[in-house]
Amino acid sequence: MNKQSDNNSPDNNAEKAESENIAKILLVEDDPALRHILRNVLEIKGYHVQEADSKLSAEAILKSDSGIAVIILDLGLPPSPHTTVEGLAVIKSVIAQLHPAKIVVLTGQDEESSALAAIKEGAFDFLSKPSRSEAILNSVQRAVMFFENEKTLSDTEGLTRLQINARVADGLKAVREEAEEKLVRHVLKDTGFNVYQSAARLGLKRESIYYFLKKFGIKRDDG
């Protein structure tokens, strides 16, 4: 009994996730029922999930684990669950501490204003409640892809974070599209414009790389 308990401890699970290269997710949500549902959805897809229900508990986990790839964050957290104050404070804390995790905001607060506020502070993506499991998993997959490629670029080029320069005032679409273009350009450059290798690294089909080439007007001789 004790042996089984030790093998399933949070520390051992985190070490197992790291050794098997399983993406680690921090789920910050104060509703235990929703947190349970989201955790099950993520774990079925093979992610290692840790949970927090407040800014303080989230910060404690992030302080001890720099390997967390994605934070799924509810903006409405105690002691102010009906405002975005605590959630935005979590984003600011993550950015200030230079933690590499990508933040996917999932909240029931006023969608457009909350989304732009979260993106402005440094969130990677925004989903409104309720969101389908498929939409959440797609967002997490994109965020993990960014996290892993930033890590590769950090190791090879000293880059710590892909900088997005689109104005928040231009809306979420502009921010997301610039993020996509930045990542695709970096990976193509890193692979010597090898479409096959770039697609494999990004977890995409080659057709998708050709789509991005056309969409963003990317050419082999671009600097």
C-alpha positions as CSV (number, residue, x, y, z in Angstrom):
1,M,0.0,0.0,0.0
2,N,2.7,2.5,1.0
3,K,4.7,1.6,-2.1
4,Q,1.8,2.3,-4.4
5,S,1.1,5.6,-2.7
6,D,4.8,6.6,-3.1
7,N,4.7,5.7,-6.8
8,N,1.6,7.9,-7.3
9,S,2.8,10.9,-5.4
10,P,2.8,14.4,-7.1
11,D,6.6,14.5,-7.1
12,N,7.0,11.1,-8.6
13,N,4.3,11.9,-11.2
14,A,6.1,15.1,-12.2
15,E,9.4,13.3,-12.5
16,K,7.8,10.6,-14.6
17,A,6.2,13.3,-16.9
18,E,9.6,14.9,-17.3
19,S,11.4,11.7,-18.0
20,E,8.8,10.6,-20.6
21,N,8.7,14.1,-22.2
22,I,5.0,14.4,-21.3
23,A,3.8,18.0,-21.4
24,K,2.9,19.3,-18.0
25,I,-0.3,21.4,-17.5
26,L,-1.2,23.6,-14.5
27,L,-5.0,24.0,-14.2
28,V,-6.0,27.1,-12.2
29,E,-9.7,26.9,-11.5
30,D,-11.7,27.5,-8.3
31,D,-14.7,25.4,-9.3
32,P,-13.8,21.8,-8.2
33,A,-16.4,20.2,-10.5
34,L,-15.1,21.9,-13.6
35,R,-11.5,21.4,-12.6
36,H,-12.2,17.6,-12.3
37,I,-13.8,17.6,-15.8
38,L,-11.0,19.5,-17.4
39,R,-8.4,17.4,-15.7
40,N,-10.0,14.2,-17.0
41,V,-10.1,15.6,-20.6
42,L,-6.4,16.6,-20.4
43,E,-5.2,13.3,-18.8
44,I,-7.1,11.2,-21.4
45,K,-4.9,13.0,-24.0
46,G,-1.8,12.1,-22.1
47,Y,-1.0,15.4,-20.3
48,H,0.3,15.5,-16.8
49,V,-2.0,17.8,-14.8
50,Q,-1.5,19.7,-11.6
51,E,-4.3,21.8,-9.9
52,A,-4.6,25.1,-8.2
53,D,-7.6,27.0,-7.0
54,S,-6.1,30.4,-6.3
55,K,-3.3,32.8,-7.2
56,L,-1.3,31.8,-4.2
57,S,-1.5,28.0,-4.8
58,A,-0.7,28.6,-8.5
59,E,2.3,30.6,-7.7
60,A,3.6,28.0,-5.3
61,I,3.5,25.3,-8.0
62,L,5.1,27.5,-10.6
63,K,7.9,28.5,-8.3
64,S,8.8,24.8,-7.8
65,D,8.3,23.6,-11.4
66,S,9.8,25.5,-14.3
67,G,8.8,22.6,-16.6
68,I,5.1,23.4,-16.7
69,A,4.3,24.0,-20.4
70,V,0.8,25.4,-20.2
71,I,-1.3,27.2,-17.6
72,I,-5.1,27.0,-18.1
73,L,-6.3,29.9,-16.1
74,D,-9.7,31.1,-14.9
75,L,-9.6,34.8,-14.5
76,G,-12.3,34.9,-11.8
77,L,-10.5,33.5,-8.8
78,P,-11.0,34.0,-5.0
79,P,-11.1,36.3,-3.2
80,S,-12.6,38.2,-6.2
81,P,-14.3,35.5,-8.3
82,H,-16.6,38.0,-10.1
83,T,-13.7,40.2,-11.4
84,T,-10.6,39.6,-13.4
85,V,-8.2,41.0,-10.8
86,E,-6.8,37.8,-9.4
87,G,-6.5,36.1,-12.8
88,L,-4.7,39.0,-14.4
89,A,-2.4,39.1,-11.4
90,V,-1.4,35.5,-12.1
91,I,-0.5,36.4,-15.6
92,K,1.6,39.4,-14.5
93,S,3.3,37.1,-11.9
94,V,4.2,34.5,-14.6
95,I,5.6,37.1,-16.9
96,A,7.5,38.9,-14.2
97,Q,9.1,35.7,-13.0
98,L,10.1,34.8,-16.7
99,H,8.4,31.5,-16.3
100,P,8.3,29.9,-19.8
101,A,4.7,28.5,-19.5
102,K,2.1,29.6,-22.1
103,I,-1.1,30.9,-20.6
104,V,-4.5,29.8,-22.0
105,V,-7.2,31.9,-20.3
106,L,-10.6,30.2,-19.8
107,T,-13.2,32.3,-18.1
108,G,-16.8,33.4,-18.0
109,Q,-16.0,37.1,-17.6
110,D,-16.9,39.6,-20.2
111,E,-15.3,38.0,-23.2
112,E,-13.9,40.7,-25.5
113,S,-12.6,43.1,-22.8
114,S,-11.2,40.3,-20.6
115,A,-9.6,38.6,-23.6
116,L,-7.8,41.8,-24.7
117,A,-6.7,42.5,-21.1
118,A,-5.3,39.0,-20.7
119,I,-3.5,39.1,-24.1
120,K,-2.1,42.5,-23.3
121,E,-0.6,41.2,-20.0
122,G,0.9,38.2,-21.8
123,A,-1.6,35.4,-22.2
124,F,-1.2,33.1,-25.2
125,D,-4.8,32.4,-25.9
126,F,-8.3,33.0,-24.7
127,L,-11.4,30.7,-24.5
128,S,-14.7,31.7,-23.1
129,K,-16.8,29.5,-20.9
130,P,-18.4,27.2,-21.8
131,S,-15.9,25.8,-24.3
132,R,-15.9,22.5,-26.0
133,S,-13.3,20.0,-25.1
134,E,-12.0,20.0,-28.6
135,A,-11.5,23.8,-28.6
136,I,-9.6,23.5,-25.2
137,L,-7.4,20.7,-26.4
138,N,-6.6,22.5,-29.7
139,S,-5.6,25.6,-27.8
140,V,-3.4,23.5,-25.4
141,Q,-1.8,21.7,-28.3
142,R,-0.8,25.0,-29.9
143,A,0.5,26.4,-26.6
144,V,2.6,23.3,-26.0
145,M,3.9,23.6,-29.5
146,F,5.0,27.2,-28.8
147,F,6.5,26.2,-25.4
148,E,8.6,23.4,-26.9
149,N,9.8,25.4,-29.9
150,E,10.7,28.4,-27.6
151,K,12.7,25.9,-25.5
152,T,14.6,24.7,-28.6
153,L,15.3,28.2,-29.8
154,S,16.4,29.2,-26.3
155,D,18.9,26.3,-26.3
156,T,20.2,27.1,-29.8
157,E,19.8,30.8,-30.2
158,G,19.4,32.2,-26.7
159,L,15.8,33.2,-27.4
160,T,13.7,33.2,-24.3
161,R,10.3,34.2,-25.7
162,L,8.8,34.7,-29.1
163,Q,7.9,38.4,-29.1
164,I,4.6,39.4,-30.5
165,N,4.4,43.0,-31.7
166,A,0.8,43.2,-33.0
167,R,-1.2,45.9,-31.2
168,V,-3.8,44.6,-28.8
169,A,-6.1,47.3,-30.1
170,D,-6.2,45.4,-33.4
171,G,-8.0,42.6,-31.8
172,L,-7.3,38.9,-31.0
173,K,-7.1,37.8,-34.6
174,A,-4.1,40.0,-35.3
175,V,-2.3,38.9,-32.2
176,R,-2.8,35.2,-32.9
177,E,-1.8,35.5,-36.6
178,E,1.4,37.3,-35.7
179,A,2.2,34.6,-33.2
180,E,1.6,31.9,-35.8
181,E,3.8,33.7,-38.3
182,K,6.6,34.3,-35.9
183,L,6.7,30.6,-34.9
184,V,6.6,29.3,-38.5
185,R,9.3,31.7,-39.6
186,H,11.6,30.6,-36.7
187,V,11.1,26.9,-37.3
188,L,11.6,27.2,-41.1
189,K,14.8,29.2,-40.5
190,D,16.0,26.6,-37.9
191,T,15.4,23.7,-40.3
192,G,17.0,25.4,-43.3
193,F,13.6,25.8,-44.9
194,N,13.0,22.1,-44.9
195,V,9.2,21.8,-45.1
196,Y,9.1,18.1,-44.0
197,Q,11.2,18.7,-40.9
198,S,9.3,21.9,-40.0
199,A,6.0,20.1,-40.3
200,A,7.3,17.3,-38.0
201,R,8.6,19.8,-35.4
202,L,5.4,21.8,-35.4
203,G,3.2,18.6,-35.3
204,L,1.5,19.7,-38.6
205,K,0.9,18.2,-42.0
206,R,3.2,19.5,-44.8
207,E,0.1,20.9,-46.5
208,S,-0.4,23.2,-43.4
209,I,3.2,24.5,-43.8
210,Y,2.5,25.3,-47.5
211,Y,-0.7,27.1,-46.3
212,F,1.3,29.2,-43.9
213,L,3.9,30.0,-46.6
214,K,1.2,31.3,-48.8
215,K,-0.8,33.0,-46.0
216,F,2.2,35.0,-44.7
217,G,4.1,35.4,-48.0
218,I,7.1,33.5,-46.6
219,K,9.9,32.8,-49.1
220,R,13.0,30.8,-48.8
221,D,15.3,33.8,-49.2
222,D,13.5,35.8,-46.5
223,G,15.9,37.0,-43.8
